[in-house]
């Protein structure tokens, strides 16, 4: 998994146990942060706001 990137919570920066590679695209997927004091829901957006 060394070449994979981790999804980070935009609120607290917690690294979620969710991995993606640089070619992936994602939006509309929601998770709850697993950070102990955070627990916020956020959308996983990967490579959807970049111009290619
Ligand atoms: Zn968080």
mmCIF file of the protein (N, C-alpha, C, O) and its ligand, coordinates in Angstrom:
data_MODEL
# 
_entry.id   MODEL 
# 
loop_
_entity.id 
_entity.type 
_entity.pdbx_number_of_molecules 
1 polymer     1 
2 non-polymer 1 
# 
_entity_poly.entity_id                      1 
_entity_poly.type                           'polypeptide(L)' 
_entity_poly.nstd_linkage                   no 
_entity_poly.nstd_monomer                   no 
_entity_poly.pdbx_seq_one_letter_code       
;(UNK)(UNK)(UNK)(UNK)(UNK)(UNK)(UNK)(UNK)(UNK)(UNK)(UNK)(UNK)(UNK)(UNK)(UNK)(UNK)
(UNK)(UNK)(UNK)(UNK)(UNK)(UNK)(UNK)(UNK)(UNK)(UNK)(UNK)(UNK)(UNK)(UNK)(UNK)(UNK)
(UNK)(UNK)(UNK)(UNK)(UNK)(UNK)(UNK)(UNK)(UNK)(UNK)(UNK)(UNK)(UNK)(UNK)(UNK)(UNK)
(UNK)(UNK)(UNK)(UNK)
;
_entity_poly.pdbx_seq_one_letter_code_can   XXXXXXXXXXXXXXXXXXXXXXXXXXXXXXXXXXXXXXXXXXXXXXXXXXXX 
_entity_poly.pdbx_strand_id                 A 
# 
loop_
_entity_poly_seq.entity_id 
_entity_poly_seq.num 
_entity_poly_seq.mon_id 
_entity_poly_seq.hetero 
1 1  UNK n 
1 2  UNK n 
1 3  UNK n 
1 4  UNK n 
1 5  UNK n 
1 6  UNK n 
1 7  UNK n 
1 8  UNK n 
1 9  UNK n 
1 10 UNK n 
1 11 UNK n 
1 12 UNK n 
1 13 UNK n 
1 14 UNK n 
1 15 UNK n 
1 16 UNK n 
1 17 UNK n 
1 18 UNK n 
1 19 UNK n 
1 20 UNK n 
1 21 UNK n 
1 22 UNK n 
1 23 UNK n 
1 24 UNK n 
1 25 UNK n 
1 26 UNK n 
1 27 UNK n 
1 28 UNK n 
1 29 UNK n 
1 30 UNK n 
1 31 UNK n 
1 32 UNK n 
1 33 UNK n 
1 34 UNK n 
1 35 UNK n 
1 36 UNK n 
1 37 UNK n 
1 38 UNK n 
1 39 UNK n 
1 40 UNK n 
1 41 UNK n 
1 42 UNK n 
1 43 UNK n 
1 44 UNK n 
1 45 UNK n 
1 46 UNK n 
1 47 UNK n 
1 48 UNK n 
1 49 UNK n 
1 50 UNK n 
1 51 UNK n 
1 52 UNK n 
# 
loop_
_struct_asym.id 
_struct_asym.entity_id 
A 1 
B 2 
# 
loop_
_chem_comp.id 
_chem_comp.type 
_chem_comp.mon_nstd_flag 
UNK 'L-peptide linking' . 
ZN  non-polymer         . 
# 
_pdbx_entity_nonpoly.entity_id   2 
_pdbx_entity_nonpoly.name        ? 
_pdbx_entity_nonpoly.comp_id     ZN 
# 
_pdbx_nonpoly_scheme.asym_id         B 
_pdbx_nonpoly_scheme.entity_id       2 
_pdbx_nonpoly_scheme.mon_id          ZN 
_pdbx_nonpoly_scheme.ndb_seq_num     1 
_pdbx_nonpoly_scheme.pdb_seq_num     101 
_pdbx_nonpoly_scheme.auth_seq_num    101 
_pdbx_nonpoly_scheme.pdb_mon_id      ZN 
_pdbx_nonpoly_scheme.auth_mon_id     ZN 
_pdbx_nonpoly_scheme.pdb_strand_id   A 
_pdbx_nonpoly_scheme.pdb_ins_code    . 
# 
loop_
_atom_site.group_PDB 
_atom_site.id 
_atom_site.type_symbol 
_atom_site.label_atom_id 
_atom_site.label_alt_id 
_atom_site.label_comp_id 
_atom_site.label_asym_id 
_atom_site.label_entity_id 
_atom_site.label_seq_id 
_atom_site.pdbx_PDB_ins_code 
_atom_site.Cartn_x 
_atom_site.Cartn_y 
_atom_site.Cartn_z 
_atom_site.occupancy 
_atom_site.B_iso_or_equiv 
_atom_site.pdbx_formal_charge 
_atom_site.auth_seq_id 
_atom_site.auth_comp_id 
_atom_site.auth_asym_id 
_atom_site.auth_atom_id 
_atom_site.pdbx_PDB_model_num 
ATOM   1   N  N  . UNK A 1 1  ? 0.830   -1.211 0.000   1.00 0.00 ? 1   UNK A N  1 
ATOM   2   C  CA . UNK A 1 1  ? 0.000   0.000  0.000   1.00 0.00 ? 1   UNK A CA 1 
ATOM   3   C  C  . UNK A 1 1  ? 0.864   1.261  0.000   1.00 0.00 ? 1   UNK A C  1 
ATOM   4   O  O  . UNK A 1 1  ? 0.349   2.365  0.179   1.00 0.00 ? 1   UNK A O  1 
ATOM   5   N  N  . UNK A 1 2  ? 2.161   1.105  -0.198  1.00 0.00 ? 2   UNK A N  1 
ATOM   6   C  CA . UNK A 1 2  ? 3.045   2.273  -0.090  1.00 0.00 ? 2   UNK A CA 1 
ATOM   7   C  C  . UNK A 1 2  ? 2.754   3.336  -1.138  1.00 0.00 ? 2   UNK A C  1 
ATOM   8   O  O  . UNK A 1 2  ? 2.987   4.524  -0.918  1.00 0.00 ? 2   UNK A O  1 
ATOM   9   N  N  . UNK A 1 3  ? 2.238   2.889  -2.288  1.00 0.00 ? 3   UNK A N  1 
ATOM   10  C  CA . UNK A 1 3  ? 1.984   3.849  -3.359  1.00 0.00 ? 3   UNK A CA 1 
ATOM   11  C  C  . UNK A 1 3  ? 0.578   4.416  -3.297  1.00 0.00 ? 3   UNK A C  1 
ATOM   12  O  O  . UNK A 1 3  ? 0.183   5.182  -4.176  1.00 0.00 ? 3   UNK A O  1 
ATOM   13  N  N  . UNK A 1 4  ? -0.175  4.058  -2.285  1.00 0.00 ? 4   UNK A N  1 
ATOM   14  C  CA . UNK A 1 4  ? -1.542  4.556  -2.174  1.00 0.00 ? 4   UNK A CA 1 
ATOM   15  C  C  . UNK A 1 4  ? -1.607  5.764  -1.248  1.00 0.00 ? 4   UNK A C  1 
ATOM   16  O  O  . UNK A 1 4  ? -0.820  5.902  -0.311  1.00 0.00 ? 4   UNK A O  1 
ATOM   17  N  N  . UNK A 1 5  ? -2.560  6.624  -1.538  1.00 0.00 ? 5   UNK A N  1 
ATOM   18  C  CA . UNK A 1 5  ? -2.772  7.806  -0.709  1.00 0.00 ? 5   UNK A CA 1 
ATOM   19  C  C  . UNK A 1 5  ? -3.925  7.556  0.252   1.00 0.00 ? 5   UNK A C  1 
ATOM   20  O  O  . UNK A 1 5  ? -4.850  6.801  -0.048  1.00 0.00 ? 5   UNK A O  1 
ATOM   21  N  N  . UNK A 1 6  ? -3.856  8.189  1.395   1.00 0.00 ? 6   UNK A N  1 
ATOM   22  C  CA . UNK A 1 6  ? -4.907  8.011  2.390   1.00 0.00 ? 6   UNK A CA 1 
ATOM   23  C  C  . UNK A 1 6  ? -5.895  9.162  2.345   1.00 0.00 ? 6   UNK A C  1 
ATOM   24  O  O  . UNK A 1 6  ? -5.534  10.305 2.067   1.00 0.00 ? 6   UNK A O  1 
ATOM   25  N  N  . UNK A 1 7  ? -7.143  8.838  2.623   1.00 0.00 ? 7   UNK A N  1 
ATOM   26  C  CA . UNK A 1 7  ? -8.162  9.871  2.773   1.00 0.00 ? 7   UNK A CA 1 
ATOM   27  C  C  . UNK A 1 7  ? -7.993  10.517 4.141   1.00 0.00 ? 7   UNK A C  1 
ATOM   28  O  O  . UNK A 1 7  ? -7.920  9.830  5.160   1.00 0.00 ? 7   UNK A O  1 
ATOM   29  N  N  . UNK A 1 8  ? -7.933  11.850 4.151   1.00 0.00 ? 8   UNK A N  1 
ATOM   30  C  CA . UNK A 1 8  ? -7.805  12.573 5.418   1.00 0.00 ? 8   UNK A CA 1 
ATOM   31  C  C  . UNK A 1 8  ? -9.061  13.373 5.708   1.00 0.00 ? 8   UNK A C  1 
ATOM   32  O  O  . UNK A 1 8  ? -9.677  13.928 4.798   1.00 0.00 ? 8   UNK A O  1 
ATOM   33  N  N  . UNK A 1 9  ? -9.431  13.430 6.946   1.00 0.00 ? 9   UNK A N  1 
ATOM   34  C  CA . UNK A 1 9  ? -10.569 14.252 7.358   1.00 0.00 ? 9   UNK A CA 1 
ATOM   35  C  C  . UNK A 1 9  ? -10.232 15.727 7.145   1.00 0.00 ? 9   UNK A C  1 
ATOM   36  O  O  . UNK A 1 9  ? -9.178  16.185 7.586   1.00 0.00 ? 9   UNK A O  1 
ATOM   37  N  N  . UNK A 1 10 ? -11.123 16.488 6.468   1.00 0.00 ? 10  UNK A N  1 
ATOM   38  C  CA . UNK A 1 10 ? -10.840 17.902 6.235   1.00 0.00 ? 10  UNK A CA 1 
ATOM   39  C  C  . UNK A 1 10 ? -10.993 18.753 7.491   1.00 0.00 ? 10  UNK A C  1 
ATOM   40  O  O  . UNK A 1 10 ? -10.559 19.905 7.516   1.00 0.00 ? 10  UNK A O  1 
ATOM   41  N  N  . UNK A 1 11 ? -11.599 18.201 8.517   1.00 0.00 ? 11  UNK A N  1 
ATOM   42  C  CA . UNK A 1 11 ? -11.817 18.963 9.754   1.00 0.00 ? 11  UNK A CA 1 
ATOM   43  C  C  . UNK A 1 11 ? -10.648 18.829 10.720  1.00 0.00 ? 11  UNK A C  1 
ATOM   44  O  O  . UNK A 1 11 ? -10.177 19.820 11.277  1.00 0.00 ? 11  UNK A O  1 
ATOM   45  N  N  . UNK A 1 12 ? -10.184 17.605 10.914  1.00 0.00 ? 12  UNK A N  1 
ATOM   46  C  CA . UNK A 1 12 ? -9.153  17.399 11.937  1.00 0.00 ? 12  UNK A CA 1 
ATOM   47  C  C  . UNK A 1 12 ? -7.867  16.796 11.380  1.00 0.00 ? 12  UNK A C  1 
ATOM   48  O  O  . UNK A 1 12 ? -6.863  16.714 12.088  1.00 0.00 ? 12  UNK A O  1 
ATOM   49  N  N  . UNK A 1 13 ? -7.891  16.368 10.104  1.00 0.00 ? 13  UNK A N  1 
ATOM   50  C  CA . UNK A 1 13 ? -6.683  15.814 9.515   1.00 0.00 ? 13  UNK A CA 1 
ATOM   51  C  C  . UNK A 1 13 ? -6.441  14.351 9.828   1.00 0.00 ? 13  UNK A C  1 
ATOM   52  O  O  . UNK A 1 13 ? -5.404  13.798 9.461   1.00 0.00 ? 13  UNK A O  1 
ATOM   53  N  N  . UNK A 1 14 ? -7.388  13.719 10.503  1.00 0.00 ? 14  UNK A N  1 
ATOM   54  C  CA . UNK A 1 14 ? -7.245  12.296 10.827  1.00 0.00 ? 14  UNK A CA 1 
ATOM   55  C  C  . UNK A 1 14 ? -7.106  11.476 9.553   1.00 0.00 ? 14  UNK A C  1 
ATOM   56  O  O  . UNK A 1 14 ? -7.856  11.677 8.597   1.00 0.00 ? 14  UNK A O  1 
ATOM   57  N  N  . UNK A 1 15 ? -6.166  10.569 9.538   1.00 0.00 ? 15  UNK A N  1 
ATOM   58  C  CA . UNK A 1 15 ? -5.974  9.710  8.370   1.00 0.00 ? 15  UNK A CA 1 
ATOM   59  C  C  . UNK A 1 15 ? -6.883  8.508  8.468   1.00 0.00 ? 15  UNK A C  1 
ATOM   60  O  O  . UNK A 1 15 ? -6.716  7.642  9.327   1.00 0.00 ? 15  UNK A O  1 
ATOM   61  N  N  . UNK A 1 16 ? -7.845  8.472  7.571   1.00 0.00 ? 16  UNK A N  1 
ATOM   62  C  CA . UNK A 1 16 ? -8.823  7.394  7.582   1.00 0.00 ? 16  UNK A CA 1 
ATOM   63  C  C  . UNK A 1 16 ? -8.205  6.130  6.975   1.00 0.00 ? 16  UNK A C  1 
ATOM   64  O  O  . UNK A 1 16 ? -7.301  6.218  6.145   1.00 0.00 ? 16  UNK A O  1 
ATOM   65  N  N  . UNK A 1 17 ? -8.691  4.961  7.388   1.00 0.00 ? 17  UNK A N  1 
ATOM   66  C  CA . UNK A 1 17 ? -8.192  3.715  6.790   1.00 0.00 ? 17  UNK A CA 1 
ATOM   67  C  C  . UNK A 1 17 ? -8.831  3.461  5.423   1.00 0.00 ? 17  UNK A C  1 
ATOM   68  O  O  . UNK A 1 17 ? -9.372  2.389  5.152   1.00 0.00 ? 17  UNK A O  1 
ATOM   69  N  N  . UNK A 1 18 ? -8.749  4.481  4.580   1.00 0.00 ? 18  UNK A N  1 
ATOM   70  C  CA . UNK A 1 18 ? -9.292  4.401  3.225   1.00 0.00 ? 18  UNK A CA 1 
ATOM   71  C  C  . UNK A 1 18 ? -8.179  4.841  2.285   1.00 0.00 ? 18  UNK A C  1 
ATOM   72  O  O  . UNK A 1 18 ? -7.587  5.906  2.463   1.00 0.00 ? 18  UNK A O  1 
ATOM   73  N  N  . UNK A 1 19 ? -7.903  4.023  1.293   1.00 0.00 ? 19  UNK A N  1 
ATOM   74  C  CA . UNK A 1 19 ? -6.773  4.291  0.405   1.00 0.00 ? 19  UNK A CA 1 
ATOM   75  C  C  . UNK A 1 19 ? -7.256  4.469  -1.022  1.00 0.00 ? 19  UNK A C  1 
ATOM   76  O  O  . UNK A 1 19 ? -8.249  3.876  -1.442  1.00 0.00 ? 19  UNK A O  1 
ATOM   77  N  N  . UNK A 1 20 ? -6.535  5.295  -1.753  1.00 0.00 ? 20  UNK A N  1 
ATOM   78  C  CA . UNK A 1 20 ? -6.847  5.463  -3.173  1.00 0.00 ? 20  UNK A CA 1 
ATOM   79  C  C  . UNK A 1 20 ? -5.545  5.681  -3.932  1.00 0.00 ? 20  UNK A C  1 
ATOM   80  O  O  . UNK A 1 20 ? -4.540  6.096  -3.354  1.00 0.00 ? 20  UNK A O  1 
ATOM   81  N  N  . UNK A 1 21 ? -5.571  5.398  -5.226  1.00 0.00 ? 21  UNK A N  1 
ATOM   82  C  CA . UNK A 1 21 ? -4.384  5.711  -6.015  1.00 0.00 ? 21  UNK A CA 1 
ATOM   83  C  C  . UNK A 1 21 ? -4.623  6.987  -6.808  1.00 0.00 ? 21  UNK A C  1 
ATOM   84  O  O  . UNK A 1 21 ? -5.743  7.496  -6.870  1.00 0.00 ? 21  UNK A O  1 
ATOM   85  N  N  . UNK A 1 22 ? -3.552  7.498  -7.416  1.00 0.00 ? 22  UNK A N  1 
ATOM   86  C  CA . UNK A 1 22 ? -3.628  8.835  -7.991  1.00 0.00 ? 22  UNK A CA 1 
ATOM   87  C  C  . UNK A 1 22 ? -4.499  8.897  -9.234  1.00 0.00 ? 22  UNK A C  1 
ATOM   88  O  O  . UNK A 1 22 ? -4.818  9.988  -9.706  1.00 0.00 ? 22  UNK A O  1 
ATOM   89  N  N  . UNK A 1 23 ? -4.885  7.768  -9.765  1.00 0.00 ? 23  UNK A N  1 
ATOM   90  C  CA . UNK A 1 23 ? -5.766  7.761  -10.932 1.00 0.00 ? 23  UNK A CA 1 
ATOM   91  C  C  . UNK A 1 23 ? -7.238  7.690  -10.562 1.00 0.00 ? 23  UNK A C  1 
ATOM   92  O  O  . UNK A 1 23 ? -8.100  7.749  -11.439 1.00 0.00 ? 23  UNK A O  1 
ATOM   93  N  N  . UNK A 1 24 ? -7.532  7.564  -9.293  1.00 0.00 ? 24  UNK A N  1 
ATOM   94  C  CA . UNK A 1 24 ? -8.923  7.386  -8.891  1.00 0.00 ? 24  UNK A CA 1 
ATOM   95  C  C  . UNK A 1 24 ? -9.685  8.700  -8.948  1.00 0.00 ? 24  UNK A C  1 
ATOM   96  O  O  . UNK A 1 24 ? -9.110  9.787  -8.893  1.00 0.00 ? 24  UNK A O  1 
ATOM   97  N  N  . UNK A 1 25 ? -10.997 8.561  -9.061  1.00 0.00 ? 25  UNK A N  1 
ATOM   98  C  CA . UNK A 1 25 ? -11.888 9.713  -8.989  1.00 0.00 ? 25  UNK A CA 1 
ATOM   99  C  C  . UNK A 1 25 ? -13.036 9.339  -8.090  1.00 0.00 ? 25  UNK A C  1 
ATOM   100 O  O  . UNK A 1 25 ? -13.520 8.207  -8.108  1.00 0.00 ? 25  UNK A O  1 
ATOM   101 N  N  . UNK A 1 26 ? -13.466 10.299 -7.305  1.00 0.00 ? 26  UNK A N  1 
ATOM   102 C  CA . UNK A 1 26 ? -14.536 9.995  -6.375  1.00 0.00 ? 26  UNK A CA 1 
ATOM   103 C  C  . UNK A 1 26 ? -15.262 11.258 -5.960  1.00 0.00 ? 26  UNK A C  1 
ATOM   104 O  O  . UNK A 1 26 ? -14.641 12.298 -5.740  1.00 0.00 ? 26  UNK A O  1 
ATOM   105 N  N  . UNK A 1 27 ? -16.582 11.164 -5.852  1.00 0.00 ? 27  UNK A N  1 
ATOM   106 C  CA . UNK A 1 27 ? -17.356 12.166 -5.142  1.00 0.00 ? 27  UNK A CA 1 
ATOM   107 C  C  . UNK A 1 27 ? -18.704 11.554 -4.792  1.00 0.00 ? 27  UNK A C  1 
ATOM   108 O  O  . UNK A 1 27 ? -19.101 10.534 -5.355  1.00 0.00 ? 27  UNK A O  1 
ATOM   109 N  N  . UNK A 1 28 ? -19.392 12.180 -3.870  1.00 0.00 ? 28  UNK A N  1 
ATOM   110 C  CA . UNK A 1 28 ? -20.692 11.659 -3.466  1.00 0.00 ? 28  UNK A CA 1 
ATOM   111 C  C  . UNK A 1 28 ? -20.601 10.478 -2.521  1.00 0.00 ? 28  UNK A C  1 
ATOM   112 O  O  . UNK A 1 28 ? -21.591 9.782  -2.294  1.00 0.00 ? 28  UNK A O  1 
ATOM   113 N  N  . UNK A 1 29 ? -19.422 10.248 -1.968  1.00 0.00 ? 29  UNK A N  1 
ATOM   114 C  CA . UNK A 1 29 ? -19.258 9.183  -0.981  1.00 0.00 ? 29  UNK A CA 1 
ATOM   115 C  C  . UNK A 1 29 ? -18.984 9.844  0.369   1.00 0.00 ? 29  UNK A C  1 
ATOM   116 O  O  . UNK A 1 29 ? -18.077 10.666 0.499   1.00 0.00 ? 29  UNK A O  1 
ATOM   117 N  N  . UNK A 1 30 ? -19.778 9.474  1.363   1.00 0.00 ? 30  UNK A N  1 
ATOM   118 C  CA . UNK A 1 30 ? -19.671 10.126 2.664   1.00 0.00 ? 30  UNK A CA 1 
ATOM   119 C  C  . UNK A 1 30 ? -19.242 9.135  3.736   1.00 0.00 ? 30  UNK A C  1 
ATOM   120 O  O  . UNK A 1 30 ? -19.683 7.986  3.759   1.00 0.00 ? 30  UNK A O  1 
ATOM   121 N  N  . UNK A 1 31 ? -18.383 9.603  4.613   1.00 0.00 ? 31  UNK A N  1 
ATOM   122 C  CA . UNK A 1 31 ? -17.955 8.775  5.738   1.00 0.00 ? 31  UNK A CA 1 
ATOM   123 C  C  . UNK A 1 31 ? -17.953 9.628  7.005   1.00 0.00 ? 31  UNK A C  1 
ATOM   124 O  O  . UNK A 1 31 ? -17.921 10.857 6.953   1.00 0.00 ? 31  UNK A O  1 
ATOM   125 N  N  . UNK A 1 32 ? -17.989 8.946  8.124   1.00 0.00 ? 32  UNK A N  1 
ATOM   126 C  CA . UNK A 1 32 ? -17.823 9.633  9.395   1.00 0.00 ? 32  UNK A CA 1 
ATOM   127 C  C  . UNK A 1 32 ? -16.375 9.506  9.820   1.00 0.00 ? 32  UNK A C  1 
ATOM   128 O  O  . UNK A 1 32 ? -15.790 8.423  9.784   1.00 0.00 ? 32  UNK A O  1 
ATOM   129 N  N  . UNK A 1 33 ? -15.808 10.634 10.223  1.00 0.00 ? 33  UNK A N  1 
ATOM   130 C  CA . UNK A 1 33 ? -14.426 10.641 10.692  1.00 0.00 ? 33  UNK A CA 1 
ATOM   131 C  C  . UNK A 1 33 ? -14.286 9.720  11.891  1.00 0.00 ? 33  UNK A C  1 
ATOM   132 O  O  . UNK A 1 33 ? -15.162 9.664  12.754  1.00 0.00 ? 33  UNK A O  1 
ATOM   133 N  N  . UNK A 1 34 ? -13.183 9.005  11.934  1.00 0.00 ? 34  UNK A N  1 
ATOM   134 C  CA . UNK A 1 34 ? -12.943 8.111  13.061  1.00 0.00 ? 34  UNK A CA 1 
ATOM   135 C  C  . UNK A 1 34 ? -12.078 8.762  14.148  1.00 0.00 ? 34  UNK A C  1 
ATOM   136 O  O  . UNK A 1 34 ? -11.754 8.138  15.159  1.00 0.00 ? 34  UNK A O  1 
ATOM   137 N  N  . UNK A 1 35 ? -11.716 10.018 13.919  1.00 0.00 ? 35  UNK A N  1 
ATOM   138 C  CA . UNK A 1 35 ? -10.987 10.732 14.957  1.00 0.00 ? 35  UNK A CA 1 
ATOM   139 C  C  . UNK A 1 35 ? -11.819 10.810 16.228  1.00 0.00 ? 35  UNK A C  1 
ATOM   140 O  O  . UNK A 1 35 ? -13.016 11.089 16.168  1.00 0.00 ? 35  UNK A O  1 
ATOM   141 N  N  . UNK A 1 36 ? -11.210 10.571 17.353  1.00 0.00 ? 36  UNK A N  1 
ATOM   142 C  CA . UNK A 1 36 ? -11.944 10.426 18.615  1.00 0.00 ? 36  UNK A CA 1 
ATOM   143 C  C  . UNK A 1 36 ? -12.785 11.644 18.970  1.00 0.00 ? 36  UNK A C  1 
ATOM   144 O  O  . UNK A 1 36 ? -13.905 11.510 19.462  1.00 0.00 ? 36  UNK A O  1 
ATOM   145 N  N  . UNK A 1 37 ? -12.245 12.828 18.721  1.00 0.00 ? 37  UNK A N  1 
ATOM   146 C  CA . UNK A 1 37 ? -12.966 14.035 19.124  1.00 0.00 ? 37  UNK A CA 1 
ATOM   147 C  C  . UNK A 1 37 ? -13.696 14.677 17.961  1.00 0.00 ? 37  UNK A C  1 
ATOM   148 O  O  . UNK A 1 37 ? -14.283 15.748 18.116  1.00 0.00 ? 37  UNK A O  1 
ATOM   149 N  N  . UNK A 1 38 ? -13.669 14.052 16.818  1.00 0.00 ? 38  UNK A N  1 
ATOM   150 C  CA . UNK A 1 38 ? -14.212 14.674 15.608  1.00 0.00 ? 38  UNK A CA 1 
ATOM   151 C  C  . UNK A 1 38 ? -15.557 14.060 15.231  1.00 0.00 ? 38  UNK A C  1 
ATOM   152 O  O  . UNK A 1 38 ? -16.602 14.667 15.462  1.00 0.00 ? 38  UNK A O  1 
ATOM   153 N  N  . UNK A 1 39 ? -15.536 12.888 14.666  1.00 0.00 ? 39  UNK A N  1 
ATOM   154 C  CA . UNK A 1 39 ? -16.754 12.137 14.316  1.00 0.00 ? 39  UNK A CA 1 
ATOM   155 C  C  . UNK A 1 39 ? -17.637 12.858 13.313  1.00 0.00 ? 39  UNK A C  1 
ATOM   156 O  O  . UNK A 1 39 ? -18.815 12.529 13.178  1.00 0.00 ? 39  UNK A O  1 
ATOM   157 N  N  . UNK A 1 40 ? -17.089 13.825 12.615  1.00 0.00 ? 40  UNK A N  1 
ATOM   158 C  CA . UNK A 1 40 ? -17.887 14.572 11.653  1.00 0.00 ? 40  UNK A CA 1 
ATOM   159 C  C  . UNK A 1 40 ? -18.037 13.774 10.360  1.00 0.00 ? 40  UNK A C  1 
ATOM   160 O  O  . UNK A 1 40 ? -17.195 12.953 9.997   1.00 0.00 ? 40  UNK A O  1 
ATOM   161 N  N  . UNK A 1 41 ? -19.150 14.056 9.685   1.00 0.00 ? 41  UNK A N  1 
ATOM   162 C  CA . UNK A 1 41 ? -19.365 13.439 8.385   1.00 0.00 ? 41  UNK A CA 1 
ATOM   163 C  C  . UNK A 1 41 ? -18.739 14.323 7.325   1.00 0.00 ? 41  UNK A C  1 
ATOM   164 O  O  . UNK A 1 41 ? -18.903 15.542 7.355   1.00 0.00 ? 41  UNK A O  1 
ATOM   165 N  N  . UNK A 1 42 ? -18.025 13.720 6.391   1.00 0.00 ? 42  UNK A N  1 
ATOM   166 C  CA . UNK A 1 42 ? -17.487 14.507 5.285   1.00 0.00 ? 42  UNK A CA 1 
ATOM   167 C  C  . UNK A 1 42 ? -17.539 13.708 3.999   1.00 0.00 ? 42  UNK A C  1 
ATOM   168 O  O  . UNK A 1 42 ? -17.583 12.477 4.007   1.00 0.00 ? 42  UNK A O  1 
ATOM   169 N  N  . UNK A 1 43 ? -17.531 14.439 2.890   1.00 0.00 ? 43  UNK A N  1 
ATOM   170 C  CA . UNK A 1 43 ? -17.580 13.813 1.579   1.00 0.00 ? 43  UNK A CA 1 
ATOM   171 C  C  . UNK A 1 43 ? -16.164 13.526 1.110   1.00 0.00 ? 43  UNK A C  1 
ATOM   172 O  O  . UNK A 1 43 ? -15.270 14.362 1.243   1.00 0.00 ? 43  UNK A O  1 
ATOM   173 N  N  . UNK A 1 44 ? -15.975 12.349 0.567   1.00 0.00 ? 44  UNK A N  1 
ATOM   174 C  CA . UNK A 1 44 ? -14.678 12.004 -0.025  1.00 0.00 ? 44  UNK A CA 1 
ATOM   175 C  C  . UNK A 1 44 ? -14.677 12.525 -1.452  1.00 0.00 ? 44  UNK A C  1 
ATOM   176 O  O  . UNK A 1 44 ? -15.406 12.021 -2.306  1.00 0.00 ? 44  UNK A O  1 
ATOM   177 N  N  . UNK A 1 45 ? -13.867 13.523 -1.701  1.00 0.00 ? 45  UNK A N  1 
ATOM   178 C  CA . UNK A 1 45 ? -13.749 14.079 -3.050  1.00 0.00 ? 45  UNK A CA 1 
ATOM   179 C  C  . UNK A 1 45 ? -12.308 13.889 -3.496  1.00 0.00 ? 45  UNK A C  1 
ATOM   180 O  O  . UNK A 1 45 ? -11.380 14.439 -2.903  1.00 0.00 ? 45  UNK A O  1 
ATOM   181 N  N  . UNK A 1 46 ? -12.138 13.107 -4.543  1.00 0.00 ? 46  UNK A N  1 
ATOM   182 C  CA . UNK A 1 46 ? -10.801 12.807 -5.058  1.00 0.00 ? 46  UNK A CA 1 
ATOM   183 C  C  . UNK A 1 46 ? -10.736 13.181 -6.528  1.00 0.00 ? 46  UNK A C  1 
ATOM   184 O  O  . UNK A 1 46 ? -11.482 12.651 -7.350  1.00 0.00 ? 46  UNK A O  1 
ATOM   185 N  N  . UNK A 1 47 ? -9.848  14.087 -6.845  1.00 0.00 ? 47  UNK A N  1 
ATOM   186 C  CA . UNK A 1 47 ? -9.564  14.457 -8.243  1.00 0.00 ? 47  UNK A CA 1 
ATOM   187 C  C  . UNK A 1 47 ? -10.782 14.959 -9.019  1.00 0.00 ? 47  UNK A C  1 
ATOM   188 O  O  . UNK A 1 47 ? -10.819 14.859 -10.246 1.00 0.00 ? 47  UNK A O  1 
ATOM   189 N  N  . UNK A 1 48 ? -11.780 15.500 -8.312  1.00 0.00 ? 48  UNK A N  1 
ATOM   190 C  CA . UNK A 1 48 ? -12.952 16.015 -9.002  1.00 0.00 ? 48  UNK A CA 1 
ATOM   191 C  C  . UNK A 1 48 ? -12.860 17.517 -9.236  1.00 0.00 ? 48  UNK A C  1 
ATOM   192 O  O  . UNK A 1 48 ? -13.636 18.068 -10.017 1.00 0.00 ? 48  UNK A O  1 
ATOM   193 N  N  . UNK A 1 49 ? -11.942 18.173 -8.586  1.00 0.00 ? 49  UNK A N  1 
ATOM   194 C  CA . UNK A 1 49 ? -11.809 19.612 -8.757  1.00 0.00 ? 49  UNK A CA 1 
ATOM   195 C  C  . UNK A 1 49 ? -10.493 19.990 -9.447  1.00 0.00 ? 49  UNK A C  1 
ATOM   196 O  O  . UNK A 1 49 ? -10.048 21.136 -9.390  1.00 0.00 ? 49  UNK A O  1 
ATOM   197 N  N  . UNK A 1 50 ? -9.890  19.002 -10.095 1.00 0.00 ? 50  UNK A N  1 
ATOM   198 C  CA . UNK A 1 50 ? -8.651  19.277 -10.824 1.00 0.00 ? 50  UNK A CA 1 
ATOM   199 C  C  . UNK A 1 50 ? -8.928  19.250 -12.307 1.00 0.00 ? 50  UNK A C  1 
ATOM   200 O  O  . UNK A 1 50 ? -9.723  18.441 -12.786 1.00 0.00 ? 50  UNK A O  1 
ATOM   201 N  N  . UNK A 1 51 ? -8.280  20.127 -13.026 1.00 0.00 ? 51  UNK A N  1 
ATOM   202 C  CA . UNK A 1 51 ? -8.375  20.121 -14.479 1.00 0.00 ? 51  UNK A CA 1 
ATOM   203 C  C  . UNK A 1 51 ? -7.271  19.228 -15.017 1.00 0.00 ? 51  UNK A C  1 
ATOM   204 O  O  . UNK A 1 51 ? -6.107  19.366 -14.641 1.00 0.00 ? 51  UNK A O  1 
ATOM   205 N  N  . UNK A 1 52 ? -7.640  18.326 -15.888 1.00 0.00 ? 52  UNK A N  1 
ATOM   206 C  CA . UNK A 1 52 ? -6.649  17.387 -16.393 1.00 0.00 ? 52  UNK A CA 1 
ATOM   207 C  C  . UNK A 1 52 ? -6.379  17.634 -17.853 1.00 0.00 ? 52  UNK A C  1 
ATOM   208 O  O  . UNK A 1 52 ? -5.565  16.936 -18.458 1.00 0.00 ? 52  UNK A O  1 
HETATM 209 ZN ZN . ZN  B 2 .  ? -12.071 14.490 11.681  1.00 0.00 ? 101 ZN  A ZN 1 
# 
